[in-house]
Amino acid sequence: MKSHKTIVNVLDESSLTENDYRLYSSFLESQLSDFNSETNAPWFIKVIAFFGAWFGSLLFLGFLALINILNSGESMIFLGGIFTSFGTALSYSNKENHLFESLSLSLSILGQILLAAGIGTNAEDFKTVCYVGIIIELLIYLFAQSYTHKFLSVILIPFCMLGIIWNSPVFEATNLLIGGLAVATVLLWIYELPLQIRFKNHPYFYIPTAYGTVLGLLLILILSINNKFFEVNIYHWYITTLFSFFSLIFLLYKSLYQDLRISKRLFLLIIAGIALIFSPTIQAPGIITSVLVVTLGFSKSNRVLLTIGIVFLATFLISFYYSLQQTLLVKSLILISTGILFLGIYIVFTILKKRVSISWK
């Protein structure tokens, strides 16, 4: 008969110190007590609130334009500051009232649009707008008490950094930006529990940061599909691919070699197989990065990560398949190999989950 372990059994067998045991157990208790919190609101409610906020902010922006209030850069900056501040302050309101949440986000988005437009009108170059944008998004990230506000800020900060790089002589630094996001994504999700415990008294930080980093990473990689988007093409995408590849190795090392305790020879064989499969896509970093996100979804049993990774993987594979840089044979081998790889990942993590079965009692 298959034995089941409770959370207490797992903690007892984990050889934690007394202080760590107390931290982990109190964290789990707080998570169970907050089961009906904003974190667990239905996803479609969050999506409706998000798009409703965008639609509302655009309508309000059109209204302000019609009544001729936005007649100068100074007026846009002034109104933008007021709307952003009021939207951030409103995020401290009742979290169960989705109307307040949508209104708060709508005002914040409207304020950020006006601030960007006003600063852009008075600034000498686009880099100034990006620098100010980073400061504004950091302030919203630090002080807003809403997952959606922080989530949007985490996505916009890398894009502001990309704007700075775009208007500089070192445009290839885009590889370092995307590579840094790939490394941050893996570290945030591998050390999920310790980080959530550390930010236990600041519950609005970890979740938007973890998901926002993933989405920001994949959205920026969309730019790698079409070099015509850039004024200056990036010719060394293999640097980003290597960042994502080594991040994937580290993830597999933690989940397979340490947790599943497979042999060193088998682990090296898996890494060599992955390197061989994805070697033709070295100039298409979106593929290996999407595989990284899908693998994170498998290892964490996180359907959101899994869905995001699969959607972007399909996007990058379709773009790669229809590119003129590879032969039809190579493209077919990539598609077949990717399917085999995911089947192998599924089998491995299924075995891992069967080894330790935890039941909630």
N, C-alpha and C positions, 0 to 999 in steps of 0.2 A: 504493500500500500504506500502511495506517495505521501511523504511527510511534508507538512507545511510549517513555516516559521512565522512567528509574529514579529512585529517591529522590535519588541523587547528582546526576543531571542537573538535577532540579528545584532542589536547593540551590545548584548552581553558577550557575543562571540567575536566582536570586532576588535578586542584588545585596546579599547579607547582609554585614555587617562580619565581620571575622575572629573576633571574640569571639562574635557571634550564631551564626555558622556552627558553631563548636565546641560551643556550647550545644545547638543543634538536632540536630546529628549524634550527640552523646553521648546525648541524650534518646531518640532513635529507637533507638539501639543497646541502651539499657537496657530499652526497651519490648519489643524483640524477644527479649532474654534472659529477660524476665519473662513470656513468653507463657503459661506454665502456672501463673501465680500465682493468687491468690484472685480477682483481677478477672475471670479467664476461666473461673471455675467455672460449670457449667451453671445457667441461670436457675431451673430447677425445683428444683435443690438449695437455692438461696437461699430460694425461696418456702416449701419444705417446712420448712427450718430456722427461718424467721421465724414461720410459723404454729404450728410445733411448740413454739417458745419461748413464745408466747402461751398455748397450751393448757397447757403444763407449769406456767407461772407461776400460772394460774388454779386448777389442781388443788392446787398447793402452798399457795396462799392459802386455799383451802377447808379444807385440812388444818390450817393454823395456827388458823383460826377454830374448828374443831371441838375442838381441844385447849385452847381458851380462853386462848391466849397473847396474843391481840390484845384485851386488856381495857381498854386506855387509850391515849390519844393518844401519851403518852411511849414506851410499849412499841412502838407502830407506827413512830414516828420512829427509835427505836434499831435495831430490826430492819431497817427500810428502809435506813438508812445502811450497815449491815453488808452486806446483800445487794447494794446498789448498788456498794459499794466492791469486794466480792469478784467480782462480775460484771465490773466494769471491769478488775480485775487479771487475771482469767482470759482476757480478750481478748488478752493478750500470749502466750498459749500457741500450740501448733502450729496454724498457719492451715489446714493440709491436713486436720485432723481436724474434720469437721463436727459431731461429737458435742460436742466442747468448745465450738465456736462456738455451737451451740444452747443448751447449758447456760449459757454465759456470758450470752447474751442473755436467757434465761429468768430468771436471777437478777437481772439488771439491771432488767428490766421489773417483776418482783415488788417489788424494792426501791423503784422509783419509785412504784408504786401505793401501797405502805405509807407512803412519805414524804408523798405527796399527801393520803392519808386522815388521817394523824397530824397534819400541819400544819393541815389543814382543820378538825380537831376542836378545836384550840387557838386557831386564828386568829380574829380578830374579823370579818374580811370575806374575800371571795373573792380580792380583789386581792393580799392577802398571799401566798396560795397560788401565784398566778401569778408574783409577783416571785421567790419562792423557787424555783419551777419553772424559771424562766429561768436562775437561777444554777446549779442542778443540771444542767440540760441543757447549759449552756456548759462545765461541768467535764467532763461525759462526752464532749462533742464534742472538747475539747482533749486529753484524756488517754487515751481508749479507743483501742485499736489494732485496730479492726474496722470494716469498711465499714458493717455493719448497725447497730451502735451509733450511729455518727455520723449515718447516714441518718435514723434515728428521731429523734435530737435535733434535726436541721435541720428536720424536719416539726413537732415539738412546740413549738419556740421561737416561731414565728409564732402558734400557737394560744394560747400563754400571753400573748403581746402582745395578741391579740384579747380574751382574758378581762379584761385590764386596761382596754382601751378600752371594753369592754361595760359595765363598772362605773364609768364616768366620764361626765361631762356631755357630752363631745365625742365622741359615738358615731359621727359622720360621719367621724372620723379612720380608720375602717375602710378608707375609700377610699385614704388615703395608705399604709396598711400593704400593701394588695393591689397598689397601684401600684408601691410600692418593690420588692415581690417580682417584679413583671413586668419592671421595669428590670434587677434583679439577674439574672434568668433569662437575658435577652438578652446581657448583658455576660459572664456566666460561659461561655456557649456560643460566643459570637463569638471570645472570646480564650482558647479552650480550650487550644491548644498552648502559648502563652506562660505561662499559669497552671500547666499541668502541668509545664513546665520549671522554673518558680519553686519549685514544691512537689515537685521530684523527690526530695529527701531526706526528704519527709514524704508518702509515697504514699497514705496513708489519708484525705487531706483533700479533694482535688478531686472525685473521683467521687461520694461521698455528698453533698457540698455541692451539686453541679450537679443531680443527680437529685432530691435532697430538696427543693430550692428549687422545682423544677417541680411536684412532686406537692403540696407544701404550698400553693402558689399556687392550683392547681386545686381542691384540697379545700376551701379557705376560700371559693372562689367558689361552691361548692355552696350556701352559705348565701344567695346572691343569688336562688336559685330560688323560695324561699318566705319572704316577709317575716314570716309568722306565727311564724317561729322566734324572732324578736327581740321583746324587750320594747318596744323603740323601733325603728320602721321606718326604714330608710335610703331617703331620697327622691332622693338625688343620685348614683345609680349611674353617671351619665354621666361623672363624674370618673374613676372606675376605667376606664371604656371609653376615655377619652382617653389615660390612661397607657398602656394596652395598645396603642392605635392608634399612638401616637408611637414606642413600642418596636418595633412591627412595621415602621414606616417606617425606623427606624434599621437594623434587620436587613436589609431589602430594599436600603437604600442601600449597606451593606457588601457584600452578596452579588451584587446586580445591577449597581448603578451603578459600584462600584469593581472587583469581580472580573470580572463579565461585560462591563463597560464599554459598557453600552447608552447611547444618547443621553440627554441631559438632558430633552428633550421627551418621549421615550417613558417615562422614569422618572416624570415628573410626571403623565403620562397614566395610568400604572398606579396611582399613589397616589390620583388623583382617582376612578378607577374603584372602588377598594377603599372609599374614603370613601362613595361613592354606594351601593354594595351594602349596606354595613353601617350606614348611617344609621338605618334603622328599628329596629335592635337597640341603640340607644344606651343604653337602660335595662336591657340584658341583657349585662353585661360578660363573662360566661362564654363567649359565642360568639366574640368577637374574640380573647380570650385563648387559647382552644383553637386557633383558626386560627394564632395566633402560635407555639404549640408544634408544630403540624403543619408549619408552614413551617420551623421549626428542624430538625425531623426530616428534611425534604426536603434542606435545605442541607447538613446534616452526614451524610447517608446513614445516619441512626441509626434503626433499626427500633423501638427501645424508645420513643424520643421520639414517633415517628410513631404507634405503637400507643396510647400514653397520650393523645396529642392527639385522635386519632380517637374513642376511647371517650368522652372528656369532651365533645367536640364533639357527638356523637350525643345525649348526655345533655342538654346545654344546648339543642340544637335541638328535641328532643322537648318539653322544658319550655316553650320559647318558642312552639312550634307550638300547643300546647294551652292557652296562656294566652288570656285574653279581651281583651287590650289591642290586638290587631291584627286586621285583616280577613283573610279567607281568601286574598284576592288577594295581599296583602302577604306573607303567610307563604309562599305558593307561589313568589313572585318571589325571596324570600330563599333558599329551598331550591335553586332553579334557578341563581341567581347564585353560590351557594357552590360548587356542582358545577363551574361554568364557571371559577371562580377557582382551584380546586385543579387542574383540568386544565391551566390556564395555568401554574401554578407547576411542575407536573410537566414540561411541555414546556421551560420556561425552564431548569430545573436539569439536565435531560437534555442540552440544548445545551451548558451550562457544563461538564458532566463529559466530553463528547466533545471539547471543546477541549483539555483537559489530561487525558490518560490516563496513569495511573501504574501501572507493573507492578512487583510485588515480586519481586526476584531475589536 
